[in-house]
Amino acid sequence: MLTIHDHSRDSAGMKYVYPVVSRRAGGVSVGINLNVNNACNWACIYCQVPDLKRGGPPAIDLPRLEAELHEFLREAVSGDFLDKNAPPGFRKLVNVAFSGNGEPTSAREFPDAVDIAGRQLEQFGLLGTVKLRLITNGSLLHQASVQRGIARIGELGGEVWFKIDRGTAAGILRVNGTRTTPGKLRKAVSTCAQLAPTWVQTCLFAIDGKPIDAAEFDAYLELVASIRNRIEGVHLYGLARPSLQPEATRLSALSAESLSSFAQRIAALGVRVIANP
């Protein structure tokens, strides 16, 4: 039985395709994992990927990806997979999401994989009811091929969830393990939003028992305020599954009340907020 606490990538016995119960999406999400070697160009301290390493994915076997996605969608649409494997209240197919064990856009074949997902959704009559999503750190938005793939997601009625966890270079380095800047994130998310509807997704939690400090959150609010007219809103969420990174023992979930307080401050900017503890 699938649960919100287990996002195992091998639950369907496939290489690229895996189902999960998504509390944020409100049903069963069909994940596409292009980073089967557990490699990512970021190293977020809350990441649930085991044996995470730096780098990009190996070449994608596109025919296999398409065959796996076709097989799974056929079983979900015509079979009893959802009734047998999803808990009550989540027995509906809500999206096909490029997520997985690393940054999806780091795969050279990313635009081709998007075409495959669109083709299969159309074949099963799911376009318009099952949304195509990309969950990304946005670090490769400067590449033409990545922009092409995201534009195609937009054409297919899909959307992007763009990771922004902190608002200062020091905070981003501490949480995401990357030396980017708020200015670069602002530019990348603005480019992304021109190609497809874009949500910011933000993970908040305590480190060594201390939540995000006031100055860091103020900088985050300033960043969100600067892009509020471009984005659809903010998905704010906490730790539902334990980190598998070396910092795991230092991390803890915020209370629902604390997360709600942060959500209210974001909403005060005139930004739509969806919060999940």
Summary of the structure (lengths in Angstrom):
residues: 277
radius of gyration: 17.8
end to end distance: 21.7
largest distance: 51.8
contacts: 933
relative contact order: 0.13
helix: 37%
strand: 20%
